[in-house]
Amino acid sequence: MFDKDITIFNKLYDKEKRADVYKRTVLKGVHTEITQSSSFSDKEMRANDTLFVSIPFSIEGYVKPSEYQDNSKWTLQEGDIIVVGVIENDIDSPKYLKRLDDVYIIKSVETIDYSVTCLNHFEVYASWKL
């Protein structure tokens, strides 16, 4: 069940560059579900693809968004980018990801803590739109 890999790009403001930078972290051993749907209007068709990711607590390095800094840790927060699969290169801007499939923006994160170690995980909901 937990046989997929994802790459998270955490957005962080760089004071020296005076711009957002994106820190890449590959998480191995997660569960993903992609739902593909469309909506139609008079003028266009829109893709409404969504992504659900379950990330076990056993994946090390997570810190709360309020504690996140540019270091060897990772976090989950609204607006960060998830790519299904392993991305080997760092990016300067999300525009470099537009040519890839399965790129999603995090919309919400739930912490599921049942006090039973094997069931604890994060549930991440994201949508396709970059």
Disulfide bonds with the S-S distance in Angstrom:
none
